[in-house]
């Protein structure tokens, strides 16, 4: 049973690292959000499967407390990531609006009037 607890802890740390790296990264056109979300989803599915194999009442209370603390930390990281994603979404929306306005301005420019 101890091996599943250690495996669970290892995958929790991977989730923390993955999320921290995404928060620290600069979002650009090259940022692959789909890759991040699909890998993260798989990671949490694995964590769920491992969790179901652990007899939690046999795990030491200190270990359970530590794992719960790490899970709470992931939740806080998720909140930070959501805020950053919302900010990025707003930046992209603003950029799209600006591009559409520029396109409309160029459409209105009639070159046939220039001699």
N, CA, C and O atoms as CSV, one atom per row, in Angstrom:
chain,resi,resn,atom,element,x,y,z
A,1,UNK,N,N,0.827,-1.199,0.000
A,1,UNK,CA,C,0.000,0.000,0.000
A,1,UNK,C,C,0.869,1.261,0.000
A,1,UNK,O,O,0.490,2.298,-0.545
A,2,UNK,N,N,2.029,1.145,0.618
A,2,UNK,CA,C,2.945,2.290,0.697
A,2,UNK,C,C,3.389,2.734,-0.692
A,2,UNK,O,O,3.582,3.925,-0.938
A,3,UNK,N,N,3.551,1.758,-1.609
A,3,UNK,CA,C,4.007,2.116,-2.955
A,3,UNK,C,C,2.979,2.988,-3.674
A,3,UNK,O,O,3.353,3.884,-4.431
A,4,UNK,N,N,1.683,2.734,-3.446
A,4,UNK,CA,C,0.656,3.565,-4.071
A,4,UNK,C,C,0.656,4.975,-3.484
A,4,UNK,O,O,0.418,5.948,-4.199
A,5,UNK,N,N,0.919,5.083,-2.202
A,5,UNK,CA,C,0.991,6.393,-1.571
A,5,UNK,C,C,2.168,7.192,-2.128
A,5,UNK,O,O,2.040,8.383,-2.412
A,6,UNK,N,N,3.304,6.532,-2.280
A,6,UNK,CA,C,4.474,7.213,-2.855
A,6,UNK,C,C,4.231,7.592,-4.314
A,6,UNK,O,O,4.629,8.670,-4.755
A,7,UNK,N,N,3.583,6.710,-5.052
A,7,UNK,CA,C,3.251,6.999,-6.442
A,7,UNK,C,C,2.275,8.173,-6.535
A,7,UNK,O,O,2.408,9.041,-7.398
A,8,UNK,N,N,1.295,8.184,-5.632
A,8,UNK,CA,C,0.332,9.289,-5.582
A,8,UNK,C,C,1.060,10.605,-5.316
A,8,UNK,O,O,0.802,11.616,-5.970
A,9,UNK,N,N,1.969,10.575,-4.351
A,9,UNK,CA,C,2.730,11.775,-4.011
A,9,UNK,C,C,3.590,12.236,-5.192
A,9,UNK,O,O,3.704,13.435,-5.450
A,10,UNK,N,N,4.183,11.300,-5.894
A,10,UNK,CA,C,5.011,11.637,-7.056
A,10,UNK,C,C,4.171,12.322,-8.153
A,10,UNK,O,O,4.608,13.306,-8.751
A,11,UNK,N,N,2.979,11.799,-8.404
A,11,UNK,CA,C,2.128,12.397,-9.429
A,11,UNK,C,C,1.551,13.743,-8.986
A,11,UNK,O,O,1.315,14.618,-9.819
A,12,UNK,N,N,1.329,13.910,-7.702
A,12,UNK,CA,C,0.896,15.220,-7.178
A,12,UNK,C,C,1.994,16.244,-7.445
A,12,UNK,O,O,1.712,17.367,-7.861
A,13,UNK,N,N,3.233,15.857,-7.207
A,13,UNK,CA,C,4.356,16.773,-7.448
A,13,UNK,C,C,4.479,17.102,-8.932
A,13,UNK,O,O,4.816,18.231,-9.286
A,14,UNK,N,N,4.211,16.133,-9.802
A,14,UNK,CA,C,4.233,16.396,-11.239
A,14,UNK,C,C,3.149,17.399,-11.617
A,14,UNK,O,O,3.379,18.281,-12.444
A,15,UNK,N,N,1.981,17.269,-11.019
A,15,UNK,CA,C,0.890,18.210,-11.295
A,15,UNK,C,C,1.259,19.613,-10.827
A,15,UNK,O,O,0.983,20.594,-11.516
A,16,UNK,N,N,1.876,19.704,-9.668
A,16,UNK,CA,C,2.305,21.005,-9.142
A,16,UNK,C,C,3.338,21.622,-10.077
A,16,UNK,O,O,3.226,22.791,-10.446
A,17,UNK,N,N,4.338,20.843,-10.459
A,17,UNK,CA,C,5.400,21.347,-11.335
A,17,UNK,C,C,4.835,21.791,-12.676
A,17,UNK,O,O,5.182,22.860,-13.179
A,18,UNK,N,N,3.971,20.973,-13.251
A,18,UNK,CA,C,3.380,21.292,-14.549
A,18,UNK,C,C,2.592,22.604,-14.486
A,18,UNK,O,O,2.698,23.439,-15.383
A,19,UNK,N,N,1.813,22.777,-13.440
A,19,UNK,CA,C,0.993,23.978,-13.296
A,19,UNK,C,C,1.858,25.204,-13.026
A,19,UNK,O,O,1.617,26.270,-13.592
A,20,UNK,N,N,2.865,25.059,-12.166
A,20,UNK,CA,C,3.771,26.178,-11.897
A,20,UNK,C,C,4.500,26.616,-13.156
A,20,UNK,O,O,4.670,27.812,-13.391
A,21,UNK,N,N,4.934,25.651,-13.972
A,21,UNK,CA,C,5.621,25.984,-15.224
A,21,UNK,C,C,4.703,26.729,-16.182
A,21,UNK,O,O,5.142,27.654,-16.865
A,22,UNK,N,N,3.439,26.340,-16.240
A,22,UNK,CA,C,2.499,27.028,-17.130
A,22,UNK,C,C,2.237,28.443,-16.629
A,22,UNK,O,O,2.134,29.370,-17.431
A,23,UNK,N,N,2.130,28.620,-15.336
A,23,UNK,CA,C,1.909,29.962,-14.781
A,23,UNK,C,C,3.122,30.851,-15.053
A,23,UNK,O,O,2.973,32.036,-15.351
A,24,UNK,N,N,4.313,30.282,-14.952
A,24,UNK,CA,C,5.539,31.056,-15.143
A,24,UNK,C,C,5.804,31.383,-16.610
A,24,UNK,O,O,6.569,32.300,-16.909
A,25,UNK,N,N,5.189,30.652,-17.517
A,25,UNK,CA,C,5.472,30.862,-18.938
A,25,UNK,C,C,4.750,32.107,-19.455
A,25,UNK,O,O,3.730,32.542,-18.919
A,26,UNK,N,N,5.324,32.650,-20.511
A,26,UNK,CA,C,4.696,33.762,-21.200
A,26,UNK,C,C,3.786,33.171,-22.269
A,26,UNK,O,O,4.222,32.356,-23.082
A,27,UNK,N,N,2.526,33.582,-22.264
A,27,UNK,CA,C,1.594,33.055,-23.251
A,27,UNK,C,C,1.830,33.760,-24.580
A,27,UNK,O,O,1.726,34.983,-24.676
A,28,UNK,N,N,2.145,32.982,-25.588
A,28,UNK,CA,C,2.353,33.498,-26.935
A,28,UNK,C,C,1.550,32.635,-27.895
A,28,UNK,O,O,0.822,31.730,-27.485
A,29,UNK,N,N,1.699,32.933,-29.180
A,29,UNK,CA,C,1.017,32.110,-30.179
A,29,UNK,C,C,1.543,30.680,-30.156
A,29,UNK,O,O,0.833,29.750,-30.538
A,30,UNK,N,N,2.773,30.505,-29.713
A,30,UNK,CA,C,3.386,29.180,-29.697
A,30,UNK,C,C,2.995,28.357,-28.477
A,30,UNK,O,O,3.301,27.167,-28.413
A,31,UNK,N,N,2.331,28.968,-27.518
A,31,UNK,CA,C,1.934,28.237,-26.317
A,31,UNK,C,C,0.886,27.200,-26.696
A,31,UNK,O,O,-0.138,27.522,-27.298
A,32,UNK,N,N,1.157,25.956,-26.334
A,32,UNK,CA,C,0.266,24.860,-26.698
A,32,UNK,C,C,-0.632,24.532,-25.508
A,32,UNK,O,O,-0.315,23.668,-24.690
A,33,UNK,N,N,-1.753,25.237,-25.431
A,33,UNK,CA,C,-2.687,25.033,-24.325
A,33,UNK,C,C,-3.325,23.652,-24.389
A,33,UNK,O,O,-3.584,23.030,-23.358
A,34,UNK,N,N,-3.577,23.178,-25.602
A,34,UNK,CA,C,-4.217,21.869,-25.760
A,34,UNK,C,C,-3.318,20.767,-25.206
A,34,UNK,O,O,-3.794,19.844,-24.545
A,35,UNK,N,N,-2.034,20.864,-25.474
A,35,UNK,CA,C,-1.066,19.880,-24.971
A,35,UNK,C,C,-1.056,19.893,-23.437
A,35,UNK,O,O,-1.090,18.844,-22.794
A,36,UNK,N,N,-1.011,21.082,-22.876
A,36,UNK,CA,C,-0.999,21.216,-21.417
A,36,UNK,C,C,-2.266,20.630,-20.801
A,36,UNK,O,O,-2.192,19.842,-19.858
A,37,UNK,N,N,-3.420,21.009,-21.327
A,37,UNK,CA,C,-4.676,20.548,-20.721
A,37,UNK,C,C,-4.874,19.044,-20.883
A,37,UNK,O,O,-5.353,18.384,-19.961
A,38,UNK,N,N,-4.512,18.491,-22.046
A,38,UNK,CA,C,-4.698,17.044,-22.221
A,38,UNK,C,C,-3.740,16.260,-21.315
A,38,UNK,O,O,-4.133,15.252,-20.729
A,39,UNK,N,N,-2.492,16.715,-21.199
A,39,UNK,CA,C,-1.555,16.036,-20.295
A,39,UNK,C,C,-2.001,16.148,-18.846
A,39,UNK,O,O,-1.896,15.193,-18.077
A,40,UNK,N,N,-2.491,17.306,-18.487
A,40,UNK,CA,C,-2.932,17.517,-17.106
A,40,UNK,C,C,-4.161,16.657,-16.793
A,40,UNK,O,O,-4.285,16.096,-15.704
A,41,UNK,N,N,-5.054,16.571,-17.766
A,41,UNK,CA,C,-6.240,15.743,-17.577
A,41,UNK,C,C,-5.851,14.271,-17.379
A,41,UNK,O,O,-6.392,13.598,-16.502
A,42,UNK,N,N,-4.922,13.782,-18.185
A,42,UNK,CA,C,-4.437,12.402,-18.026
A,42,UNK,C,C,-3.789,12.200,-16.666
A,42,UNK,O,O,-3.983,11.174,-16.014
A,43,UNK,N,N,-3.018,13.194,-16.251
A,43,UNK,CA,C,-2.347,13.111,-14.956
A,43,UNK,C,C,-3.366,12.986,-13.827
A,43,UNK,O,O,-3.181,12.188,-12.908
A,44,UNK,N,N,-4.440,13.770,-13.894
A,44,UNK,CA,C,-5.454,13.695,-12.832
A,44,UNK,C,C,-6.268,12.404,-12.907
A,44,UNK,O,O,-6.751,11.923,-11.882
A,45,UNK,N,N,-6.424,11.842,-14.094
A,45,UNK,CA,C,-7.085,10.541,-14.202
A,45,UNK,C,C,-6.239,9.462,-13.538
A,45,UNK,O,O,-6.760,8.588,-12.845
A,46,UNK,N,N,-4.934,9.533,-13.756
A,46,UNK,CA,C,-4.024,8.583,-13.110
A,46,UNK,C,C,-4.066,8.753,-11.593
A,46,UNK,O,O,-4.113,7.773,-10.849
A,47,UNK,N,N,-4.049,10.007,-11.145
A,47,UNK,CA,C,-4.135,10.270,-9.700
A,47,UNK,C,C,-5.421,9.684,-9.124
A,47,UNK,O,O,-5.411,9.128,-8.026
A,48,UNK,N,N,-6.513,9.804,-9.848
A,48,UNK,CA,C,-7.784,9.264,-9.388
A,48,UNK,C,C,-7.718,7.739,-9.274
A,48,UNK,O,O,-8.206,7.161,-8.303
A,49,UNK,N,N,-7.116,7.103,-10.263
A,49,UNK,CA,C,-6.983,5.641,-10.229
A,49,UNK,C,C,-6.097,5.189,-9.073
A,49,UNK,O,O,-6.417,4.225,-8.377
A,50,UNK,N,N,-4.997,5.881,-8.875
A,50,UNK,CA,C,-4.105,5.533,-7.762
A,50,UNK,C,C,-4.827,5.751,-6.433
A,50,UNK,O,O,-4.739,4.928,-5.523
A,51,UNK,N,N,-5.537,6.865,-6.339
A,51,UNK,CA,C,-6.251,7.194,-5.103
A,51,UNK,C,C,-7.256,6.106,-4.723
A,51,UNK,O,O,-7.441,5.793,-3.546
A,52,UNK,N,N,-7.894,5.542,-5.734
A,52,UNK,CA,C,-8.882,4.484,-5.471
A,52,UNK,C,C,-8.236,3.203,-4.956
A,52,UNK,O,O,-8.918,2.388,-4.334
A,53,UNK,N,N,-6.961,3.004,-5.195
A,53,UNK,CA,C,-6.268,1.797,-4.743
A,53,UNK,C,C,-5.661,1.959,-3.346
A,53,UNK,O,O,-5.231,0.980,-2.735
A,54,UNK,N,N,-5.630,3.180,-2.850
A,54,UNK,CA,C,-5.027,3.429,-1.536
A,54,UNK,C,C,-6.076,3.242,-0.448
A,54,UNK,O,O,-7.196,3.740,-0.553
A,55,UNK,N,N,-5.697,2.523,0.587
A,55,UNK,CA,C,-6.537,2.407,1.785
A,55,UNK,C,C,-6.189,3.601,2.666
A,55,UNK,O,O,-5.234,3.549,3.442
A,56,UNK,N,N,-6.952,4.660,2.548
A,56,UNK,CA,C,-6.600,5.918,3.197
A,56,UNK,C,C,-6.594,5.824,4.718
A,56,UNK,O,O,-5.861,6.560,5.377
A,57,UNK,N,N,-7.397,4.933,5.280
A,57,UNK,CA,C,-7.399,4.800,6.745
A,57,UNK,C,C,-6.117,4.138,7.253
A,57,UNK,O,O,-5.834,4.186,8.450
A,58,UNK,N,N,-5.332,3.515,6.354
A,58,UNK,CA,C,-4.065,2.906,6.740
A,58,UNK,C,C,-2.879,3.865,6.559
A,58,UNK,O,O,-1.765,3.575,6.996
A,59,UNK,N,N,-3.127,4.989,5.922
A,59,UNK,CA,C,-2.059,5.970,5.695
A,59,UNK,C,C,-1.903,6.807,6.959
A,59,UNK,O,O,-2.888,7.191,7.590
A,60,UNK,N,N,-0.665,7.079,7.314
A,60,UNK,CA,C,-0.391,7.873,8.525
A,60,UNK,C,C,-1.064,9.243,8.423
A,60,UNK,O,O,-1.083,9.849,7.352
A,61,UNK,N,N,-1.616,9.728,9.540
A,61,UNK,CA,C,-2.304,11.028,9.519
A,61,UNK,C,C,-1.416,12.175,9.029
A,61,UNK,O,O,-1.897,13.079,8.346
A,62,UNK,N,N,-0.120,12.145,9.375
A,62,UNK,CA,C,0.778,13.212,8.915
A,62,UNK,C,C,0.891,13.192,7.393
A,62,UNK,O,O,0.908,14.239,6.746
A,63,UNK,N,N,0.967,11.988,6.833
A,63,UNK,CA,C,1.085,11.839,5.383
A,63,UNK,C,C,-0.187,12.322,4.695
A,63,UNK,O,O,-0.123,13.008,3.675
A,64,UNK,N,N,-1.330,11.967,5.247
A,64,UNK,CA,C,-2.616,12.427,4.686
A,64,UNK,C,C,-2.705,13.939,4.740
A,64,UNK,O,O,-3.161,14.574,3.789
A,65,UNK,N,N,-2.269,14.518,5.854
A,65,UNK,CA,C,-2.292,15.969,6.006
A,65,UNK,C,C,-1.399,16.629,4.961
A,65,UNK,O,O,-1.780,17.631,4.355
A,66,UNK,N,N,-0.219,16.069,4.752
A,66,UNK,CA,C,0.714,16.612,3.763
A,66,UNK,C,C,0.139,16.509,2.345
A,66,UNK,O,O,0.240,17.456,1.564
A,67,UNK,N,N,-0.450,15.385,2.020
A,67,UNK,CA,C,-1.048,15.213,0.692
A,67,UNK,C,C,-2.227,16.172,0.497
A,67,UNK,O,O,-2.398,16.736,-0.583
A,68,UNK,N,N,-3.020,16.351,1.524
A,68,UNK,CA,C,-4.137,17.305,1.438
A,68,UNK,C,C,-3.625,18.732,1.257
A,68,UNK,O,O,-4.223,19.524,0.529
A,69,UNK,N,N,-2.522,19.053,1.921
A,69,UNK,CA,C,-1.920,20.371,1.773
A,69,UNK,C,C,-1.457,20.584,0.329
A,69,UNK,O,O,-1.638,21.661,-0.240
A,70,UNK,N,N,-0.860,19.549,-0.249
A,70,UNK,CA,C,-0.407,19.645,-1.636
A,70,UNK,C,C,-1.583,19.786,-2.601
A,70,UNK,O,O,-1.504,20.531,-3.578
A,71,UNK,N,N,-2.651,19.083,-2.329
A,71,UNK,CA,C,-3.859,19.203,-3.166
A,71,UNK,C,C,-4.440,20.604,-3.057
A,71,UNK,O,O,-4.859,21.179,-4.062
A,72,UNK,N,N,-4.469,21.161,-1.854
A,72,UNK,CA,C,-4.935,22.539,-1.676
A,72,UNK,C,C,-4.039,23.522,-2.419
A,72,UNK,O,O,-4.519,24.514,-2.969
A,73,UNK,N,N,-2.739,23.245,-2.435
A,73,UNK,CA,C,-1.802,24.100,-3.164
A,73,UNK,C,C,-2.098,24.062,-4.664
A,73,UNK,O,O,-2.027,25.089,-5.339
A,74,UNK,N,N,-2.430,22.880,-5.182
A,74,UNK,CA,C,-2.800,22.766,-6.598
A,74,UNK,C,C,-4.048,23.604,-6.876
A,74,UNK,O,O,-4.142,24.249,-7.921
A,75,UNK,N,N,-4.994,23.596,-5.958
A,75,UNK,CA,C,-6.209,24.402,-6.141
A,75,UNK,C,C,-5.870,25.889,-6.209
A,75,UNK,O,O,-6.440,26.621,-7.018
A,76,UNK,N,N,-4.944,26.338,-5.362
A,76,UNK,CA,C,-4.522,27.744,-5.391
A,76,UNK,C,C,-3.795,28.064,-6.693
A,76,UNK,O,O,-3.980,29.135,-7.270
A,77,UNK,N,N,-2.971,27.131,-7.146
A,77,UNK,CA,C,-2.292,27.326,-8.431
A,77,UNK,C,C,-3.304,27.406,-9.572
A,77,UNK,O,O,-3.140,28.196,-10.502
A,78,UNK,N,N,-4.342,26.589,-9.494
A,78,UNK,CA,C,-5.390,26.622,-10.520
A,78,UNK,C,C,-6.067,27.988,-10.574
A,78,UNK,O,O,-6.369,28.498,-11.653
A,79,UNK,N,N,-6.301,28.572,-9.408
A,79,UNK,CA,C,-6.903,29.908,-9.372
A,79,UNK,C,C,-5.988,30.930,-10.038
A,79,UNK,O,O,-6.453,31.768,-10.811
A,80,UNK,N,N,-4.691,30.867,-9.743
A,80,UNK,CA,C,-3.728,31.778,-10.364
A,80,UNK,C,C,-3.691,31.575,-11.873
A,80,UNK,O,O,-3.637,32.537,-12.640
A,81,UNK,N,N,-3.721,30.309,-12.292
A,81,UNK,CA,C,-3.685,30.004,-13.717
A,81,UNK,C,C,-4.940,30.521,-14.414
A,81,UNK,O,O,-4.863,31.047,-15.524
A,82,UNK,N,N,-6.084,30.374,-13.773
A,82,UNK,CA,C,-7.322,30.886,-14.362
A,82,UNK,C,C,-7.275,32.397,-14.540
A,82,UNK,O,O,-7.702,32.920,-15.569
A,83,UNK,N,N,-6.758,33.094,-13.543
A,83,UNK,CA,C,-6.634,34.552,-13.644
A,83,UNK,C,C,-5.713,34.918,-14.802
A,83,UNK,O,O,-6.022,35.811,-15.591
A,84,UNK,N,N,-4.589,34.230,-14.901
A,84,UNK,CA,C,-3.643,34.514,-15.986
A,84,UNK,C,C,-4.267,34.200,-17.347
A,84,UNK,O,O,-4.069,34.951,-18.302
A,85,UNK,N,N,-5.012,33.109,-17.444
A,85,UNK,CA,C,-5.672,32.757,-18.701
A,85,UNK,C,C,-6.741,33.779,-19.075
A,85,UNK,O,O,-6.902,34.111,-20.249
A,86,UNK,N,N,-7.469,34.278,-18.081
A,86,UNK,CA,C,-8.481,35.298,-18.358
A,86,UNK,C,C,-7.831,36.591,-18.838
A,86,UNK,O,O,-8.349,37.253,-19.737
A,87,UNK,N,N,-6.708,36.948,-18.245
A,87,UNK,CA,C,-5.975,38.135,-18.691
A,87,UNK,C,C,-5.480,37.954,-20.121
A,87,UNK,O,O,-5.556,38.876,-20.934
A,88,UNK,N,N,-4.975,36.771,-20.422
A,88,UNK,CA,C,-4.506,36.487,-21.775
A,88,UNK,C,C,-5.671,36.518,-22.772
A,88,UNK,O,O,-5.535,37.029,-23.884
A,89,UNK,N,N,-6.791,35.976,-22.367
A,89,UNK,CA,C,-7.980,35.991,-23.224
A,89,UNK,C,C,-8.389,37.426,-23.540
A,89,UNK,O,O,-8.742,37.740,-24.677
A,90,UNK,N,N,-8.343,38.283,-22.547
A,90,UNK,CA,C,-8.689,39.689,-22.752
A,90,UNK,C,C,-7.699,40.365,-23.701
A,90,UNK,O,O,-8.099,41.156,-24.555
A,91,UNK,N,N,-6.423,40.062,-23.555
A,91,UNK,CA,C,-5.411,40.625,-24.458
A,91,UNK,C,C,-5.660,40.182,-25.900
A,91,UNK,O,O,-5.572,40.987,-26.826
A,92,UNK,N,N,-5.971,38.905,-26.083
A,92,UNK,CA,C,-6.229,38.381,-27.428
A,92,UNK,C,C,-7.483,39.020,-28.008
A,92,UNK,O,O,-7.508,39.391,-29.181
A,93,UNK,N,N,-8.518,39.148,-27.195
A,93,UNK,CA,C,-9.762,39.769,-27.660
A,93,UNK,C,C,-9.509,41.201,-28.103
A,93,UNK,O,O,-10.002,41.623,-29.149
A,94,UNK,N,N,-8.748,41.947,-27.320
A,94,UNK,CA,C,-8.420,43.335,-27.657
A,94,UNK,C,C,-7.622,43.396,-28.955
A,94,UNK,O,O,-7.873,44.253,-29.802
A,95,UNK,N,N,-6.678,42.501,-29.107
A,95,UNK,CA,C,-5.865,42.466,-30.321
A,95,UNK,C,C,-6.730,42.145,-31.550
A,95,UNK,O,O,-6.538,42.736,-32.614
A,96,UNK,N,N,-7.659,41.231,-31.408
A,96,UNK,CA,C,-8.562,40.889,-32.517
A,96,UNK,C,C,-9.432,42.080,-32.876
A,96,UNK,O,O,-9.618,42.386,-34.054
A,97,UNK,N,N,-9.966,42.754,-31.863
A,97,UNK,CA,C,-10.790,43.938,-32.130
A,97,UNK,C,C,-9.986,45.009,-32.861
A,97,UNK,O,O,-10.483,45.630,-33.801
A,98,UNK,N,N,-8.766,45.222,-32.438
A,98,UNK,CA,C,-7.899,46.216,-33.072
A,98,UNK,C,C,-7.638,45.835,-34.534
A,98,UNK,O,O,-7.667,46.695,-35.414
A,99,UNK,N,N,-7.385,44.567,-34.788
A,99,UNK,CA,C,-7.128,44.094,-36.151
A,99,UNK,C,C,-8.355,44.280,-37.032
A,99,UNK,O,O,-8.232,44.695,-38.184
A,100,UNK,N,N,-9.533,43.980,-36.504
A,100,UNK,CA,C,-10.770,44.149,-37.279
A,100,UNK,C,C,-10.991,45.620,-37.591
A,100,UNK,O,O,-11.383,45.963,-38.707
A,101,UNK,N,N,-10.744,46.498,-36.619
A,101,UNK,CA,C,-10.903,47.949,-36.869
A,101,UNK,C,C,-9.928,48.417,-37.939
A,101,UNK,O,O,-10.298,49.199,-38.815
A,102,UNK,N,N,-8.700,47.952,-37.876
A,102,UNK,CA,C,-7.712,48.339,-38.883
A,102,UNK,C,C,-8.121,47.848,-40.264
A,102,UNK,O,O,-7.936,48.557,-41.253
A,103,UNK,N,N,-8.668,46.659,-40.340
A,103,UNK,CA,C,-9.137,46.116,-41.613
A,103,UNK,C,C,-10.268,46.976,-42.163
A,103,UNK,O,O,-10.310,47.269,-43.358
A,104,UNK,N,N,-11.175,47.375,-41.296
A,104,UNK,CA,C,-12.294,48.226,-41.723
A,104,UNK,C,C,-11.779,49.582,-42.206
A,104,UNK,O,O,-12.290,50.126,-43.185
A,105,UNK,N,N,-10.780,50.124,-41.531
A,105,UNK,CA,C,-10.205,51.412,-41.944
A,105,UNK,C,C,-9.535,51.296,-43.311
A,105,UNK,O,O,-9.643,52.204,-44.135
A,106,UNK,N,N,-8.859,50.205,-43.548
A,106,UNK,CA,C,-8.194,50.000,-44.836
A,106,UNK,C,C,-9.228,49.796,-45.940
A,106,UNK,O,O,-9.031,50.267,-47.060
A,107,UNK,N,N,-10.324,49.103,-45.643
A,107,UNK,CA,C,-11.390,48.901,-46.621
A,107,UNK,C,C,-11.947,50.231,-47.103
A,107,UNK,O,O,-12.261,50.387,-48.283
A,108,UNK,N,N,-12.067,51.178,-46.199
A,108,UNK,CA,C,-12.647,52.480,-46.528
A,108,UNK,C,C,-11.713,53.360,-47.339
A,108,UNK,O,O,-12.141,54.395,-47.849
A,109,UNK,N,N,-10.475,52.988,-47.471
A,109,UNK,CA,C,-9.498,53.786,-48.205
A,109,UNK,C,C,-9.606,53.439,-49.686
A,109,UNK,O,O,-9.359,52.298,-50.074
A,110,UNK,N,N,-9.969,54.402,-50.503
A,110,UNK,CA,C,-10.207,54.184,-51.922
A,110,UNK,C,C,-9.015,54.682,-52.714
A,110,UNK,O,O,-8.793,55.889,-52.807
A,111,UNK,N,N,-8.250,53.771,-53.281
A,111,UNK,CA,C,-7.051,54.116,-54.044
A,111,UNK,C,C,-7.366,54.703,-55.414
A,111,UNK,O,O,-6.500,55.344,-56.009
A,112,UNK,N,N,-8.563,54.509,-55.929
A,112,UNK,CA,C,-8.900,55.028,-57.254
A,112,UNK,C,C,-9.023,56.556,-57.257
A,112,UNK,O,O,-8.982,57.168,-58.325
A,113,UNK,N,N,-9.170,57.174,-56.103
A,113,UNK,CA,C,-9.269,58.620,-56.014
A,113,UNK,C,C,-7.903,59.285,-56.038
A,113,UNK,O,O,-7.822,60.496,-56.240
A,114,UNK,N,N,-6.822,58.531,-55.838
A,114,UNK,CA,C,-5.478,59.074,-55.790
A,114,UNK,C,C,-4.943,59.226,-57.223
A,114,UNK,O,O,-4.996,58.283,-58.012
A,115,UNK,N,N,-4.413,60.453,-57.561
A,115,UNK,CA,C,-3.885,60.677,-58.909
A,115,UNK,C,C,-2.399,60.783,-58.901
A,115,UNK,O,O,-1.788,60.973,-59.953
